[in-house]
């Protein structure tokens, strides 16, 4: 199987599909038998009880920082949902105790097809970049990647700038506009709600858990950058209503550019920023910020910045990138916006659905959809998975109800090379959780953010699910007598929903 890119001088002109993801999965199944022994051993290790944190008084050691080049992670494992639940102060009596990781476990999820992707995709995938790293490097002005902040864009400047930013840089037909307008309209309609109302949601703990994932990911890479510089500039690509503003404040960055396709969301993000700034202590220096409404899959952001020479240390793209995989041109523009203005050694980090997990669950389903009472995924056609434009409808209770597109990750890795990017980190949410929860600081944050539900519920609370089978994994550990109560967990339905995602990080090499 080959994927050939016929390219011109500056951009890929055409994309020829010779085969599809279905071929990849089929060939993987044929080779599964010879790997059964190795897969069995892996399964035994991964099926340790990792969805529950037992309170038995033990303290685990801090995880070492990941220092690999990401290739081994890519061999092992081949999502924009707006999970913005701020880490507000919560009563201590509502926190599930989290003090040990010896008995962590996720409900049985079945065999993963990512191993097959490793065996069959990498050797056959050949993608030639139209622009070499050396040619692309010439467009990057490295003098703007020093440790000095370049100034503060005023609120007036931000508003004036936005008035000039209405038109797309690319010609758009009504058909092409339809999907992005649907996404923008959906998120514009979402109302902001407070902690009290969010706490009544069926997916309250799921949203908090995903928010914890983002917090740990962002914190880790801010720390990596801070090891070499103190003044940090960040591009929040798909900022939504500003769900990560407190993370950037906690990370003590110097400058932030927030952009999103939904204009109402951007306005709310800007309002939250100024509210946060006004409520802050006089002695606290909060980062400067700029706000841009734009379709980052079709518009070049570098033409819209107040400072046309700005460069970033981190681009954060949380639950967004999969919207760009409608066409190659859109996916490439999104990548360009994410990576073109990164400093040498800068990071492109994010979260996105795991295409192989989605396809695996679809193939195991008797219909063209799968899910449970809190989420559903419905594909247009089962067995047909083109590299671009593989659309599915995703619904998450009260949060998301829009079409999305599969992101074939090995292809993303190859496309990123055009902008001098190298994959350095990639894990599923489950893998990331199991690793990071061993860190005492991350474990405390897990409690503070109410990212896990107390099991069993006490007299003043109730479980989010009334289905007994949703807590069978927790009940088994409880009855084992080895863990002190209460446990911290998610319902089985929530684990199924959050386990379709992965986290990634690319580093700017040139």
N, C-alpha and C positions, 0 to 999 in steps of 0.2 A: 504494500500500500504506500503510495506516495502522494504528497500534497505539493504541487508545483506552483510557485509564485512567479509569474512573468512580470518583470518589473521594468520601469522606465528610468529616467534620469533621477527624479526626485521622489517619486512615490510608486507604490505598486499599482500597475494599471489594471491588471486582471487577476483573478484567483480561479484556478482550475481545480475542482474537486475530483480526485480519483479515489473513490472509496468514501467511507463515512465512519462515524463512531460505532455504528452497528457492526461493521466488519471487525473493528478492533475488539469489541466485546466477544464476538463469535469466535475469533481466532484464539482469544484468551481462554475461553471455556475449553477448547480442544486441548490446550496445553496444561490445564489445571491438574490433571492426574499426577504428573511427574513432580508436582510441587506440593502434593497433599501432606506429605510428612512435615515439610517445613512450615506450611500454613497451619497445621495442627498445633505445632509447637508455639507458633506466634499467637494463635487463638487462646491457648491456655494462659499465656502471660497477660493478654489484653482483657481477659474475662474476669480479672480480679474485681471485687466489688468496688467500683470506682464512682458510682453515682451517690454514694452515701459517705458522710464523714462522721465517724463515731467519736463520741466524747469519752475517751478512756484515760485522759490525763497525760498522754505522751506528747512529746514535742519533736517534730521532724526537722531535719536539716534543710538549709536553704539550697535551692537548686543552683547549679552552676549556670552561668550565662552561655547560651548557645553560640558556638564559635565556628561552626562548620560552614561550608560554602553552599549548603543547601541542596547539592546534587543528590546526596544520599536520601534526604527527605523526599525529594522529588521522585526518586525511584520507588520509595515505599508508598507514597500517596499521590495518585493521579486525581455574597450572598449579598432596590436599596430597601432593606427593611429599616424602618425607623424605630430602632429599639433604644430611644433616648430616654432613659429613666435616671434622672440625676441622683447622685449619691447624697441625698439629704439626710439630716440627722434623724434618727429613729429611736424610739424607746428601747432601752436595753432588754426589757423583758420580752420583746418580740424577736430577739435574735436566737437562732439555733446555735447551740454550742458547736464549735469547730476547733478541735485540738489535736486531732490525729488523722493520719492518712493511711494507716495500715490496712484498713478495710474499705477502700473506695471501690464503687462498682456501678456500671451502667446496665440496665436491663438488656437481656440478650437481644442483639440486633441483627444477627445473621452474618454470613460470610461476606466480606468486602471484595468488590471487583477491582480495587485499585492495584492489587498485585498483578492482575492480568494486563493492566495498562502498562505497568513497568516492563513486562516481558515482551510486549508487542509494539508499543507506540514509539518509544525512543529510537530504536534502530532505523525505523522506516520513515520517520518524519524529517523531511528536508525542506527548509525554508530559507531562502536567500534574501538578506536585507537589501533594500534598494539604496540605502544610505549607510556608508560604513561608519564605524565608531570615529575614525579620524576625521571624516567629513562633518559628522555631527558635532564633534568637539569644537569645531571652529565657531559654532553659533553660541557657545557658552562663554560669557564674560566672567572669568573666575575672580576678578577683583571685587566683585560684589558678594563673594562668599567668605568675607573676613568676619571677625568677631564683633564688629561694630554695627549697632542698629542704625538704619539709614533715615530715621525720622518718623514722625507721627502724622498719619493722615487724619485730618479733622473730620468731624461728622458732616460738616457742610461739603467738604470735598467729596466725601463718599456719596452723598446724595446727588450732587451735581454729576458725578461720574456715572452714576447709575442711569441718569436720564439720557445719557449719550449711548447707552448700551442696549438698544432694543433690537437691532438687526443682526441676523446670523451672518457669519463669514462665508457660509456655503449656500448655494441655491437649494431651496427645499420645496419639493412638490407637496401638494396637499396630502398625498398618500404617505410620504416620508414623515410629515409632521404629525400624523395621527397618533403614533405610539408615544412620542415624547410629550405631546400635549396631554395624553391620557395620564401619564405618570405625574406631570406637573399639576394637573387638575386634582388628582387623587390626594396628593400631599398638601395642596393648598386647602383642601376641605377638612383635613384633620384638625380637630380643635385641641388646643392645649388644655391639659387637665392637671390638677394638683395631685400631691402625694396621696391624699385621702381617697380621691376617686380612683386613682391608679391601683391602690391597694385592694379595691373591690374587683379588679379584673381577674378573669380566669387565668390569664397569662402574666400575672404580676411578677411571680418569681422567675419565669422564663425571661422576661424583659430585663429584670435586674441581673440575671445570670449573664446574658449577652452583654449588658453594660459593663459588668465586671471583666469579661473577656477583653473588651475594648480598653478599659482602664489599665489593665495589666500590660497589654500590648503597647499602648501609647507610652506608658511609663518606662517600659524597658528600653524602647528606642530613643526616647528623650535622654535617658541616662547614657546611652552609647554616644550620642552626639555631645553631651555635656563633658564627656571625658576629654574632648579636644577643644571645646569652646563654650562660652557662657551665654553669648547673645544668639538666640535661636529663632529662626523664622520658619513659620509653618503654613502650608496650604491645606485647608480643610476642604477637600473636593467632594461635594455632596453634603454640605453642612447641615441640611435640614433646618430645624428650628433652633439649632444651637445646643444640641444635647451634649456636646463635648466641651463646651466653654469652660466648665469647672475643671475639666481635666487639663486644659491648657493653662489655666490659672495655677493649678496645683503644680504643674510642670515648670512654672516660672519662665515661660517663653517671653521673647521680646516683641515679636510681631506676628500677626495672624491675618491671613486672607481667607475669608469664608465665601464660598460660592455654591450655588444650587440652581437647579432649573425652575424651582417653584418660587415665584416672587413673593407670595405671602409668607412662605417659610423663611425666606431671607430677611424680610422685614421683621418677623418675630425674633429671628436670631439676633439682628442688630439691636432690637429693643431689649432683649435679655442681656446683651453685652453691656449696654449703658446702665441698665438697672444694677447689674453686678458691679460695675465700676463705681456707681454712685453709692452703693452700700458698703463698699470696701473701706478699710481703714485708711486714714490720710497718709500714714507712713508706708502703705503698701503700693508698690508701683505695678500696676496691671498693664499687660501688653497693649500695644496699639493695634487697631483692627480696621480692616477694609471689607466691604460687603458687595458682592457682585452677583447679579441674577444673569445666568447664562446657561445654555445647553452645552455642556462640556464635551458632548459627543459630536458636536457640529461647529462649535465656535472656538477660536483660538484665544485663550485667556491672556496670553502675553500682550495682546493688543488692548486689553482692558484695564490692566493694573494702573493705579495712580503713578507708581514708580515703574516706568517701563524697563528699568534695569534690575528689578528685584530678583533675587534668587532665594531658594528655600533650602532648609536643612532636612525637612521632613514634609512629605505629602501624605496625608491620611485620607483614605477612601473607604469608608465604613459602610458595608451593605449597599454599595452603589455600582460597582464596576460592571456587574452582569447586565445592566441596562444598555451598555454600549455594544454588546455583542450581536446587535441586530444585523450589522454589516461590517465588513472589514474596515471601511473608511471611518465608521463611527468608533470602532474599537481602537483604531490607530490614533484618531484625534484625541480620544480620552487618554491614551497612553502618553501622547505628546504633551498634553496639558499637565499630566501628572509628573512627568520625568524631565522634560526639556529644560526647566529652570531649576533643577536640583543642583546643588553644589557637588563637587567631587566628594565622595564619601557620604552623600546624603541618602535618605531612605524613602522608598515608596512602600507604605504599609497599608494593609486593609483586610477586610473580611468579605467573603463571597461564597455563594453556594458551591458545594463540591459536585461537579457534573457527574462523576462516576457514582456517587451515592444516590443522586437523583435517578440516574438511568437504572441502577441496580434495583431500586425499589419499584420503578415502573415495570421493569421486566418481570419482577416477581408478582406483580398485580395481574388480576384477571381482566382488568379494564384498562382504559387509557389514563387512569388517575390513581392516586393513592393518598393516604393521610389518616387523620383521626378527627376527633371532635374539635380540635383547636387549630388544625392547619390542613390544607388540601393543596395538592399539586396536580394539575390536569394538563396533559400534553395534547397537541393537535393530532399527532399520529404516532402510534407506538411502533418502534423498530426503525424509525427514520430520524437520524440525528446529524444534520449537517453541521459543519464547523461554525457557521454564522447563521443567524436567523432561526435557530432552533427554539421556537417560542413555547412557553408554557404559562399557564395562569396560576398564580400563587395567591393563596388566601390565608391570612393569619388573623385570628379573631380580633376584630376591632382595630387593627393596625395596618394591615396591608391587604389590598385586593386589586392587584395590577398585573399585567403581563410582564414576564421576565424572559431572559435568554440564557441558554447554557453557555458556560465559559469553559472551553476545552483548555485545561491549564497548561499542558505541554506547548500548545500553540501560543498562549500568552507569554510563556517564558521565552520562546523564540522571537516573538514580535518585540519584546522589551529590549532585546539586544540591539535593535536599531537605534535606541536612545542611550546606549552604553550601560544598560542595567543588567545586573546579575542576581539571580535568585539566591538569597542567603538564608531564608527561613520559611518553612511551610509545614503546618500541622493542622490536623482536624481539631475542632473545638474540644473533642474528648481528649485527645492527646495533650493539647495545650493545658486544659484544666488539670489533668492528672499530674502534669509536671509542675505547674506553677503553684498549685495548692499546697505543695510541700514547703513553700516559703512562708514563714510565720507572718510576715507583713501582708502578704497576699491573702492569707487565711483570715486575718483580722478584717481586711477590707471586704472579704466575702460576707462576713457577719454584718459589718456596718451598712453594706448596700442591700441587705436582706436578699441575697442572691440564692439562698436555699430555704426551703420550707421546713418548719419544725415537725418532726414526726416522732411519736404521735402528737396530735394537737392537744393543747391544754384546755382548761375549762373556759377560758376567755377567747378562744379562737376555734376555727374549724378548718379542715383541709380544703384546698381549692377544688379537689375532685371528690365526688361521692362514690366513685367506682372503686370497689375493693381491689380489683386487679391492678389499678394504677399504683398501688403501694406494696405489691407483693415482694419486690426486691428489698424494701425497707423492713417489712414484716419478718422476712427470713433472718436478717441480721439482728433484729430486735429479739427474736426468739432464740437466737444462738447464745444469748447471755454473755457475750464477750464485749458488748458495747454499753456504755452508759447513755442514758436518755436525757434529753431528746436528741434524735439524730437530725442531721441536716441533709435534705435531699430535694429532688424534683419529682413530680409525678412521672410515670412512665410516658404519658402522652407528651409532656414537655420535653423529656429527654429525646424522644423521637423527633420532635420539631427542631431542637437546637443542634442535633447531631448531623444535620445535612450541610453544615457550614465548615469552612476552613479559614485559617488566617495565613497571611503571606507577608513577606518583606523582600524587596529588591534593594540592592545597593548600587549607587552610581559609581561606575568604574572609571569613566573618562569624562 
